[in-house]
Amino acid sequence: MLGSLKRIEYFQKTKFMESKLIAGIDVSKDTLDVVYTTKKGLLHKVFKNTPEGHLNLIKEVGKGVHYVMESSGPYYLGIAIRLSMKGFSVSVENGLRVKRYIQMKGERNKSDKKDAFHIYHYGLEQELKLWERPSDDQLKCRQLLTTMELYSKQRVMLKNLKHSIEYQPIQDKDQIRSVKRMLKYLENESSKLEESLDEKIENWAPEQYRNLQTIPGIGKKISAVLIVKTDAFEKVENHRQLISLAGMAPREYQSGTSVHKRVRICKMGGKKIRNSMYLASMTAIRYNKPCEAMFLRMKQKGKNGKVAMIAVANKLLKQSFAIAKSGVPFDPNYQNELITN
Protein backbone atom coordinates (compact mmCIF):
# COMPACT_ATOMS: atom_id res chain seq x y z
CA MET A 1 0.00 0.00 0.00
CA LEU A 2 2.83 2.37 0.95
CA GLY A 3 4.62 1.58 -2.31
CA SER A 4 1.46 2.41 -4.30
CA LEU A 5 1.10 5.77 -2.54
CA LYS A 6 4.72 6.64 -3.32
CA ARG A 7 4.18 5.74 -6.98
CA ILE A 8 1.05 7.95 -7.11
CA GLU A 9 2.93 10.86 -5.48
CA TYR A 10 5.81 10.44 -7.93
CA PHE A 11 3.37 10.33 -10.86
CA GLN A 12 1.57 13.49 -9.66
CA LYS A 13 4.87 15.31 -9.14
CA THR A 14 6.09 14.28 -12.60
CA LYS A 15 2.84 15.43 -14.21
CA PHE A 16 3.09 18.79 -12.40
CA MET A 17 6.68 19.25 -13.55
CA GLU A 18 5.78 18.40 -17.14
CA SER A 19 2.93 20.93 -17.05
CA LYS A 20 5.40 23.77 -16.35
CA LEU A 21 6.28 25.54 -19.56
CA ILE A 22 10.05 25.83 -19.44
CA ALA A 23 12.59 26.76 -22.10
CA GLY A 24 16.18 25.88 -21.24
CA ILE A 25 18.69 28.04 -23.13
CA ASP A 26 22.37 27.23 -23.44
CA VAL A 27 24.08 30.47 -24.43
CA SER A 28 27.28 30.66 -26.43
CA LYS A 29 28.97 33.52 -28.24
CA ASP A 30 27.25 32.86 -31.60
CA THR A 31 24.31 30.54 -30.93
CA LEU A 32 21.45 29.80 -28.55
CA ASP A 33 20.53 26.13 -28.08
CA VAL A 34 16.96 25.94 -26.80
CA VAL A 35 15.06 22.94 -25.40
CA TYR A 36 11.40 23.65 -24.72
CA THR A 37 8.01 21.99 -24.25
CA THR A 38 5.57 21.53 -27.14
CA LYS A 39 2.38 19.52 -27.60
CA LYS A 40 4.48 16.84 -29.29
CA GLY A 41 6.99 16.74 -26.43
CA LEU A 42 10.43 18.24 -26.03
CA LEU A 43 11.90 20.09 -28.97
CA HIS A 44 15.45 21.31 -29.57
CA LYS A 45 16.29 24.22 -31.84
CA VAL A 46 19.29 26.44 -32.47
CA PHE A 47 19.04 30.21 -32.99
CA LYS A 48 21.66 32.83 -33.71
CA ASN A 49 22.74 34.94 -30.74
CA THR A 50 21.85 38.16 -32.57
CA PRO A 51 18.91 40.60 -32.31
CA GLU A 52 17.30 38.87 -35.30
CA GLY A 53 17.89 35.45 -33.74
CA HIS A 54 16.34 36.63 -30.46
CA LEU A 55 13.15 37.69 -32.27
CA ASN A 56 13.02 34.33 -34.08
CA LEU A 57 13.38 32.51 -30.74
CA ILE A 58 10.53 34.49 -29.18
CA LYS A 59 8.33 33.89 -32.22
CA GLU A 60 9.09 30.16 -32.24
CA VAL A 61 8.90 29.37 -28.50
CA GLY A 62 6.12 31.84 -27.70
CA LYS A 63 4.59 33.48 -24.64
CA GLY A 64 3.70 31.97 -21.27
CA VAL A 65 7.06 30.20 -21.08
CA HIS A 66 9.60 30.56 -18.27
CA TYR A 67 13.00 31.02 -19.92
CA VAL A 68 15.97 29.63 -17.98
CA MET A 69 19.65 30.17 -18.75
CA GLU A 70 22.95 30.42 -16.92
CA SER A 71 25.10 33.52 -16.60
CA SER A 72 27.82 32.97 -19.20
CA GLY A 73 29.96 36.08 -19.38
CA PRO A 74 28.32 38.92 -21.31
CA TYR A 75 26.70 36.69 -23.95
CA TYR A 76 23.46 35.99 -22.08
CA LEU A 77 22.61 39.67 -21.57
CA GLY A 78 21.23 40.28 -25.06
CA ILE A 79 18.60 37.56 -24.98
CA ALA A 80 17.85 38.04 -21.27
CA ILE A 81 17.20 41.78 -21.70
CA ARG A 82 15.13 41.21 -24.84
CA LEU A 83 12.92 38.65 -23.06
CA SER A 84 12.62 40.84 -19.97
CA MET A 85 11.58 43.87 -22.05
CA LYS A 86 8.87 41.74 -23.69
CA GLY A 87 7.49 40.91 -20.23
CA PHE A 88 8.46 37.23 -20.21
CA SER A 89 9.55 35.32 -17.09
CA VAL A 90 13.34 34.96 -17.12
CA SER A 91 15.71 33.24 -14.68
CA VAL A 92 19.48 33.60 -14.98
CA GLU A 93 21.06 30.95 -12.78
CA ASN A 94 24.54 30.77 -11.33
CA GLY A 95 26.79 28.83 -13.71
CA LEU A 96 28.41 26.83 -10.90
CA ARG A 97 25.04 25.64 -9.60
CA VAL A 98 24.00 24.47 -13.05
CA LYS A 99 27.37 22.73 -13.48
CA ARG A 100 26.97 20.88 -10.16
CA TYR A 101 23.42 19.92 -11.14
CA ILE A 102 24.66 18.40 -14.40
CA GLN A 103 27.42 16.53 -12.56
CA MET A 104 24.85 15.21 -10.08
CA LYS A 105 22.97 13.70 -13.00
CA GLY A 106 26.10 11.70 -13.87
CA GLU A 107 26.55 13.32 -17.27
CA ARG A 108 30.00 12.58 -18.70
CA ASN A 109 29.65 14.14 -22.14
CA LYS A 110 29.22 17.80 -22.98
CA SER A 111 27.57 19.57 -25.88
CA ASP A 112 25.42 22.65 -26.28
CA LYS A 113 22.36 20.49 -26.94
CA LYS A 114 22.95 18.38 -23.81
CA ASP A 115 23.52 21.50 -21.70
CA ALA A 116 20.25 23.04 -22.94
CA PHE A 117 18.48 19.78 -22.07
CA HIS A 118 19.91 19.81 -18.53
CA ILE A 119 19.09 23.50 -18.06
CA TYR A 120 15.50 22.67 -19.08
CA HIS A 121 15.27 19.96 -16.40
CA TYR A 122 17.00 22.24 -13.91
CA GLY A 123 14.17 24.71 -14.50
CA LEU A 124 11.59 21.98 -13.90
CA GLU A 125 13.11 20.67 -10.68
CA GLN A 126 14.58 23.74 -8.99
CA GLU A 127 12.93 26.71 -7.36
CA LEU A 128 13.60 29.58 -9.76
CA LYS A 129 14.08 33.21 -8.92
CA LEU A 130 13.03 35.82 -11.46
CA TRP A 131 15.94 37.74 -12.98
CA GLU A 132 16.04 41.46 -12.34
CA ARG A 133 17.29 43.42 -15.31
CA PRO A 134 20.30 45.61 -14.46
CA SER A 135 19.84 49.31 -14.96
CA ASP A 136 21.35 50.93 -18.04
CA ASP A 137 23.63 52.95 -15.75
CA GLN A 138 24.98 49.80 -14.14
CA LEU A 139 25.61 48.10 -17.48
CA LYS A 140 27.51 51.08 -18.88
CA CYS A 141 29.58 51.60 -15.72
CA ARG A 142 30.30 47.88 -15.46
CA GLN A 143 31.70 47.91 -18.98
CA LEU A 144 33.92 50.87 -18.09
CA LEU A 145 35.21 49.10 -14.97
CA THR A 146 36.00 45.95 -16.96
CA THR A 147 37.98 47.92 -19.55
CA MET A 148 39.81 49.91 -16.87
CA GLU A 149 40.79 46.69 -15.10
CA LEU A 150 42.12 45.24 -18.36
CA TYR A 151 44.16 48.39 -19.06
CA SER A 152 45.55 48.27 -15.53
CA LYS A 153 46.78 44.70 -16.03
CA GLN A 154 48.35 45.63 -19.36
CA ARG A 155 50.13 48.60 -17.77
CA VAL A 156 51.60 46.35 -15.06
CA MET A 157 52.82 43.93 -17.72
CA LEU A 158 54.43 46.74 -19.74
CA LYS A 159 56.06 48.25 -16.65
CA ASN A 160 57.55 44.86 -15.79
CA LEU A 161 58.78 44.50 -19.38
CA LYS A 162 60.31 47.99 -19.31
CA HIS A 163 62.03 47.22 -15.99
CA SER A 164 63.50 43.96 -17.32
CA ILE A 165 64.76 45.66 -20.51
CA GLU A 166 66.51 48.43 -18.56
CA TYR A 167 68.53 45.85 -16.61
CA GLN A 168 69.86 44.17 -19.75
CA PRO A 169 73.44 45.06 -20.76
CA ILE A 170 72.47 45.41 -24.44
CA GLN A 171 69.26 47.29 -25.15
CA ASP A 172 67.26 47.98 -28.28
CA LYS A 173 66.20 51.64 -28.27
CA ASP A 174 63.27 51.05 -30.63
CA GLN A 175 61.82 48.48 -28.25
CA ILE A 176 62.15 50.82 -25.25
CA ARG A 177 60.52 53.69 -27.15
CA SER A 178 57.68 51.42 -28.25
CA VAL A 179 57.01 50.21 -24.69
CA LYS A 180 57.08 53.79 -23.37
CA ARG A 181 54.62 54.92 -26.07
CA MET A 182 52.24 52.08 -25.20
CA LEU A 183 52.49 52.90 -21.49
CA LYS A 184 51.72 56.55 -22.10
CA TYR A 185 48.83 55.65 -24.39
CA LEU A 186 47.29 53.29 -21.83
CA GLU A 187 47.72 55.83 -19.04
CA ASN A 188 45.94 58.50 -21.13
CA GLU A 189 43.10 56.13 -22.04
CA SER A 190 42.74 54.99 -18.41
CA SER A 191 42.49 58.61 -17.27
CA LYS A 192 39.77 59.29 -19.86
CA LEU A 193 37.79 56.23 -18.74
CA GLU A 194 38.13 57.25 -15.07
CA GLU A 195 36.73 60.68 -15.90
CA SER A 196 33.87 59.10 -17.86
CA LEU A 197 33.08 56.69 -15.00
CA ASP A 198 33.19 59.53 -12.47
CA GLU A 199 30.78 61.60 -14.57
CA LYS A 200 28.34 58.72 -15.09
CA ILE A 201 28.20 57.79 -11.39
CA GLU A 202 27.80 61.47 -10.44
CA ASN A 203 24.70 61.54 -12.64
CA TRP A 204 23.47 58.10 -11.51
CA ALA A 205 23.97 58.03 -7.72
CA PRO A 206 25.53 61.36 -6.68
CA GLU A 207 24.56 61.26 -3.00
CA GLN A 208 25.83 57.73 -2.44
CA TYR A 209 29.00 58.46 -4.39
CA ARG A 210 29.86 61.52 -2.31
CA ASN A 211 28.84 60.03 1.05
CA LEU A 212 30.86 56.83 0.55
CA GLN A 213 33.98 58.91 -0.01
CA THR A 214 33.59 60.41 3.48
CA ILE A 215 34.53 57.02 4.96
CA PRO A 216 38.28 57.03 5.72
CA GLY A 217 39.83 54.37 3.49
CA ILE A 218 37.15 54.59 0.78
CA GLY A 219 38.09 56.72 -2.22
CA LYS A 220 36.53 57.45 -5.60
CA LYS A 221 37.56 54.20 -7.24
CA ILE A 222 36.30 51.92 -4.45
CA SER A 223 33.07 53.94 -4.12
CA ALA A 224 32.52 53.43 -7.83
CA VAL A 225 33.14 49.68 -7.54
CA LEU A 226 30.64 49.34 -4.66
CA ILE A 227 27.93 51.33 -6.45
CA VAL A 228 28.38 49.52 -9.77
CA LYS A 229 28.56 45.99 -8.34
CA THR A 230 25.49 46.51 -6.12
CA ASP A 231 23.50 48.52 -8.71
CA ALA A 232 23.51 51.55 -6.38
CA PHE A 233 22.89 49.18 -3.41
CA GLU A 234 19.59 47.96 -4.88
CA LYS A 235 20.85 44.37 -4.96
CA VAL A 236 21.51 44.14 -1.21
CA GLU A 237 19.02 44.40 1.67
CA ASN A 238 21.50 44.22 4.56
CA HIS A 239 25.24 44.32 5.21
CA ARG A 240 25.41 40.51 5.40
CA GLN A 241 24.30 40.26 1.79
CA LEU A 242 26.93 42.83 0.84
CA ILE A 243 29.66 40.83 2.62
CA SER A 244 28.43 37.67 0.89
CA LEU A 245 28.42 39.46 -2.49
CA ALA A 246 32.06 40.41 -1.87
CA GLY A 247 32.95 36.78 -1.05
CA MET A 248 34.16 37.74 2.43
CA ALA A 249 31.69 35.82 4.60
CA PRO A 250 33.35 33.39 7.05
CA ARG A 251 33.06 29.69 6.24
CA GLU A 252 33.33 26.92 8.81
CA TYR A 253 34.21 23.32 7.89
CA GLN A 254 33.11 20.37 10.05
CA SER A 255 32.42 16.78 9.06
CA GLY A 256 32.19 14.13 11.75
CA THR A 257 35.42 14.21 13.73
CA SER A 258 37.12 16.30 11.02
CA VAL A 259 37.03 19.91 12.09
CA HIS A 260 38.98 22.77 10.52
CA LYS A 261 39.38 25.16 13.44
CA ARG A 262 40.77 27.85 11.20
CA VAL A 263 37.75 29.63 9.76
CA ARG A 264 38.36 30.93 6.24
CA ILE A 265 36.38 33.28 4.06
CA CYS A 266 34.06 31.93 1.38
CA LYS A 267 35.38 33.38 -1.88
CA MET A 268 32.16 32.73 -3.80
CA GLY A 269 31.49 36.32 -4.68
CA GLY A 270 32.80 39.43 -6.38
CA LYS A 271 36.57 39.29 -6.59
CA LYS A 272 36.72 42.97 -7.56
CA ILE A 273 34.94 44.10 -4.37
CA ARG A 274 37.00 41.74 -2.20
CA ASN A 275 40.33 42.94 -3.56
CA SER A 276 39.28 46.59 -3.37
CA MET A 277 38.09 46.32 0.25
CA TYR A 278 41.23 44.48 1.35
CA LEU A 279 43.38 47.30 -0.06
CA ALA A 280 41.09 49.89 1.54
CA SER A 281 41.50 48.21 4.94
CA MET A 282 45.23 49.04 4.88
CA THR A 283 44.37 52.74 4.90
CA ALA A 284 41.40 52.32 7.23
CA ILE A 285 43.48 50.90 10.12
CA ARG A 286 45.39 54.20 10.18
CA TYR A 287 42.69 56.81 9.59
CA ASN A 288 39.32 55.16 10.35
CA LYS A 289 38.90 55.11 14.16
CA PRO A 290 36.30 52.26 14.40
CA CYS A 291 38.37 50.15 12.00
CA GLU A 292 41.60 50.93 13.87
CA ALA A 293 39.95 49.90 17.16
CA MET A 294 38.73 46.64 15.61
CA PHE A 295 42.19 45.87 14.20
CA LEU A 296 43.82 46.38 17.61
CA ARG A 297 41.17 44.18 19.33
CA MET A 298 41.77 41.38 16.82
CA LYS A 299 45.54 41.59 17.32
CA GLN A 300 45.14 41.51 21.12
CA LYS A 301 43.11 38.31 20.76
CA GLY A 302 46.10 36.75 19.00
CA LYS A 303 44.69 36.84 15.46
CA ASN A 304 47.20 37.11 12.65
CA GLY A 305 47.44 40.22 10.50
CA LYS A 306 45.53 38.81 7.53
CA VAL A 307 42.54 37.70 9.63
CA ALA A 308 42.47 41.11 11.33
CA MET A 309 42.58 42.88 7.94
CA ILE A 310 39.66 40.81 6.64
CA ALA A 311 37.67 41.75 9.76
CA VAL A 312 38.46 45.42 9.04
CA ALA A 313 37.40 44.98 5.39
CA ASN A 314 34.07 43.55 6.59
CA LYS A 315 33.73 46.51 8.98
CA LEU A 316 34.25 48.84 6.02
CA LEU A 317 31.52 47.03 4.10
CA LYS A 318 29.13 47.46 7.04
CA GLN A 319 29.95 51.16 7.18
CA SER A 320 29.50 51.48 3.41
CA PHE A 321 26.08 49.80 3.54
CA ALA A 322 24.94 52.04 6.41
CA ILE A 323 26.15 55.22 4.69
CA ALA A 324 24.65 54.28 1.32
CA LYS A 325 21.25 53.35 2.74
CA SER A 326 20.92 56.15 5.30
CA GLY A 327 22.15 58.96 3.07
CA VAL A 328 24.19 60.34 5.98
CA PRO A 329 27.92 61.11 5.65
CA PHE A 330 30.41 59.21 7.80
CA ASP A 331 30.66 60.10 11.49
CA PRO A 332 33.17 58.01 13.53
CA ASN A 333 31.26 58.69 16.78
CA TYR A 334 27.80 57.85 15.44
CA GLN A 335 26.49 54.30 15.88
CA ASN A 336 23.93 53.65 13.18
CA GLU A 337 21.39 50.85 13.66
CA LEU A 338 22.27 49.49 10.23
CA ILE A 339 25.86 48.96 11.45
CA THR A 340 25.13 47.52 14.89
CA ASN A 341 22.33 45.16 13.88
C-alpha positions in Angstrom: 0.0 0.0 0.0 2.8 2.4 0.9 4.6 1.6 -2.3 1.5 2.4 -4.3 1.1 5.8 -2.5 4.7 6.6 -3.3 4.2 5.7 -7.0 1.0 8.0 -7.1 2.9 10.9 -5.5 5.8 10.4 -7.9 3.4 10.3 -10.9 1.6 13.5 -9.7 4.9 15.3 -9.1 6.1 14.3 -12.6 2.8 15.4 -14.2 3.1 18.8 -12.4 6.7 19.2 -13.6 5.8 18.4 -17.1 2.9 20.9 -17.0 5.4 23.8 -16.3 6.3 25.5 -19.6 10.1 25.8 -19.4 12.6 26.8 -22.1 16.2 25.9 -21.2 18.7 28.0 -23.1 22.4 27.2 -23.4 24.1 30.5 -24.4 27.3 30.7 -26.4 29.0 33.5 -28.2 27.3 32.9 -31.6 24.3 30.5 -30.9 21.4 29.8 -28.5 20.5 26.1 -28.1 17.0 25.9 -26.8 15.1 22.9 -25.4 11.4 23.7 -24.7 8.0 22.0 -24.3 5.6 21.5 -27.1 2.4 19.5 -27.6 4.5 16.8 -29.3 7.0 16.7 -26.4 10.4 18.2 -26.0 11.9 20.1 -29.0 15.5 21.3 -29.6 16.3 24.2 -31.8 19.3 26.4 -32.5 19.0 30.2 -33.0 21.7 32.8 -33.7 22.7 34.9 -30.7 21.9 38.2 -32.6 18.9 40.6 -32.3 17.3 38.9 -35.3 17.9 35.5 -33.7 16.3 36.6 -30.5 13.2 37.7 -32.3 13.0 34.3 -34.1 13.4 32.5 -30.7 10.5 34.5 -29.2 8.3 33.9 -32.2 9.1 30.2 -32.2 8.9 29.4 -28.5 6.1 31.8 -27.7 4.6 33.5 -24.6 3.7 32.0 -21.3 7.1 30.2 -21.1 9.6 30.6 -18.3 13.0 31.0 -19.9 16.0 29.6 -18.0 19.7 30.2 -18.8 23.0 30.4 -16.9 25.1 33.5 -16.6 27.8 33.0 -19.2 30.0 36.1 -19.4 28.3 38.9 -21.3 26.7 36.7 -23.9 23.5 36.0 -22.1 22.6 39.7 -21.6 21.2 40.3 -25.1 18.6 37.6 -25.0 17.9 38.0 -21.3 17.2 41.8 -21.7 15.1 41.2 -24.8 12.9 38.6 -23.1 12.6 40.8 -20.0 11.6 43.9 -22.0 8.9 41.7 -23.7 7.5 40.9 -20.2 8.5 37.2 -20.2 9.6 35.3 -17.1 13.3 35.0 -17.1 15.7 33.2 -14.7 19.5 33.6 -15.0 21.1 30.9 -12.8 24.5 30.8 -11.3 26.8 28.8 -13.7 28.4 26.8 -10.9 25.0 25.6 -9.6 24.0 24.5 -13.1 27.4 22.7 -13.5 27.0 20.9 -10.2 23.4 19.9 -11.1 24.7 18.4 -14.4 27.4 16.5 -12.6 24.9 15.2 -10.1 23.0 13.7 -13.0 26.1 11.7 -13.9 26.6 13.3 -17.3 30.0 12.6 -18.7 29.7 14.1 -22.1 29.2 17.8 -23.0 27.6 19.6 -25.9 25.4 22.7 -26.3 22.4 20.5 -26.9 22.9 18.4 -23.8 23.5 21.5 -21.7 20.3 23.0 -22.9 18.5 19.8 -22.1 19.9 19.8 -18.5 19.1 23.5 -18.1 15.5 22.7 -19.1 15.3 20.0 -16.4 17.0 22.2 -13.9 14.2 24.7 -14.5 11.6 22.0 -13.9 13.1 20.7 -10.7 14.6 23.7 -9.0 12.9 26.7 -7.4 13.6 29.6 -9.8 14.1 33.2 -8.9 13.0 35.8 -11.5 15.9 37.7 -13.0 16.0 41.5 -12.3 17.3 43.4 -15.3 20.3 45.6 -14.5 19.8 49.3 -15.0 21.4 50.9 -18.0 23.6 53.0 -15.8 25.0 49.8 -14.1 25.6 48.1 -17.5 27.5 51.1 -18.9 29.6 51.6 -15.7 30.3 47.9 -15.5 31.7 47.9 -19.0 33.9 50.9 -18.1 35.2 49.1 -15.0 36.0 45.9 -17.0 38.0 47.9 -19.6 39.8 49.9 -16.9 40.8 46.7 -15.1 42.1 45.2 -18.4 44.2 48.4 -19.1 45.5 48.3 -15.5 46.8 44.7 -16.0 48.4 45.6 -19.4 50.1 48.6 -17.8 51.6 46.3 -15.1 52.8 43.9 -17.7 54.4 46.7 -19.7 56.1 48.2 -16.6 57.6 44.9 -15.8 58.8 44.5 -19.4 60.3 48.0 -19.3 62.0 47.2 -16.0 63.5 44.0 -17.3 64.8 45.7 -20.5 66.5 48.4 -18.6 68.5 45.9 -16.6 69.9 44.2 -19.7 73.4 45.1 -20.8 72.5 45.4 -24.4 69.3 47.3 -25.1 67.3 48.0 -28.3 66.2 51.6 -28.3 63.3 51.1 -30.6 61.8 48.5 -28.2 62.2 50.8 -25.3 60.5 53.7 -27.1 57.7 51.4 -28.2 57.0 50.2 -24.7 57.1 53.8 -23.4 54.6 54.9 -26.1 52.2 52.1 -25.2 52.5 52.9 -21.5 51.7 56.6 -22.1 48.8 55.7 -24.4 47.3 53.3 -21.8 47.7 55.8 -19.0 45.9 58.5 -21.1 43.1 56.1 -22.0 42.7 55.0 -18.4 42.5 58.6 -17.3 39.8 59.3 -19.9 37.8 56.2 -18.7 38.1 57.2 -15.1 36.7 60.7 -15.9 33.9 59.1 -17.9 33.1 56.7 -15.0 33.2 59.5 -12.5 30.8 61.6 -14.6 28.3 58.7 -15.1 28.2 57.8 -11.4 27.8 61.5 -10.4 24.7 61.5 -12.6 23.5 58.1 -11.5 24.0 58.0 -7.7 25.5 61.4 -6.7 24.6 61.3 -3.0 25.8 57.7 -2.4 29.0 58.5 -4.4 29.9 61.5 -2.3 28.8 60.0 1.1 30.9 56.8 0.6 34.0 58.9 0.0 33.6 60.4 3.5 34.5 57.0 5.0 38.3 57.0 5.7 39.8 54.4 3.5 37.1 54.6 0.8 38.1 56.7 -2.2 36.5 57.5 -5.6 37.6 54.2 -7.2 36.3 51.9 -4.4 33.1 53.9 -4.1 32.5 53.4 -7.8 33.1 49.7 -7.5 30.6 49.3 -4.7 27.9 51.3 -6.4 28.4 49.5 -9.8 28.6 46.0 -8.3 25.5 46.5 -6.1 23.5 48.5 -8.7 23.5 51.5 -6.4 22.9 49.2 -3.4 19.6 48.0 -4.9 20.8 44.4 -5.0 21.5 44.1 -1.2 19.0 44.4 1.7 21.5 44.2 4.6 25.2 44.3 5.2 25.4 40.5 5.4 24.3 40.3 1.8 26.9 42.8 0.8 29.7 40.8 2.6 28.4 37.7 0.9 28.4 39.5 -2.5 32.1 40.4 -1.9 32.9 36.8 -1.1 34.2 37.7 2.4 31.7 35.8 4.6 33.4 33.4 7.1 33.1 29.7 6.2 33.3 26.9 8.8 34.2 23.3 7.9 33.1 20.4 10.0 32.4 16.8 9.1 32.2 14.1 11.8 35.4 14.2 13.7 37.1 16.3 11.0 37.0 19.9 12.1 39.0 22.8 10.5 39.4 25.2 13.4 40.8 27.9 11.2 37.7 29.6 9.8 38.4 30.9 6.2 36.4 33.3 4.1 34.1 31.9 1.4 35.4 33.4 -1.9 32.2 32.7 -3.8 31.5 36.3 -4.7 32.8 39.4 -6.4 36.6 39.3 -6.6 36.7 43.0 -7.6 34.9 44.1 -4.4 37.0 41.7 -2.2 40.3 42.9 -3.6 39.3 46.6 -3.4 38.1 46.3 0.2 41.2 44.5 1.3 43.4 47.3 -0.1 41.1 49.9 1.5 41.5 48.2 4.9 45.2 49.0 4.9 44.4 52.7 4.9 41.4 52.3 7.2 43.5 50.9 10.1 45.4 54.2 10.2 42.7 56.8 9.6 39.3 55.2 10.4 38.9 55.1 14.2 36.3 52.3 14.4 38.4 50.1 12.0 41.6 50.9 13.9 40.0 49.9 17.2 38.7 46.6 15.6 42.2 45.9 14.2 43.8 46.4 17.6 41.2 44.2 19.3 41.8 41.4 16.8 45.5 41.6 17.3 45.1 41.5 21.1 43.1 38.3 20.8 46.1 36.8 19.0 44.7 36.8 15.5 47.2 37.1 12.7 47.4 40.2 10.5 45.5 38.8 7.5 42.5 37.7 9.6 42.5 41.1 11.3 42.6 42.9 7.9 39.7 40.8 6.6 37.7 41.8 9.8 38.5 45.4 9.0 37.4 45.0 5.4 34.1 43.6 6.6 33.7 46.5 9.0 34.2 48.8 6.0 31.5 47.0 4.1 29.1 47.5 7.0 30.0 51.2 7.2 29.5 51.5 3.4 26.1 49.8 3.5 24.9 52.0 6.4 26.1 55.2 4.7 24.7 54.3 1.3 21.2 53.3 2.7 20.9 56.1 5.3 22.1 59.0 3.1 24.2 60.3 6.0 27.9 61.1 5.6 30.4 59.2 7.8 30.7 60.1 11.5 33.2 58.0 13.5 31.3 58.7 16.8 27.8 57.8 15.4 26.5 54.3 15.9 23.9 53.6 13.2 21.4 50.8 13.7 22.3 49.5 10.2 25.9 49.0 11.5 25.1 47.5 14.9 22.3 45.2 13.9 
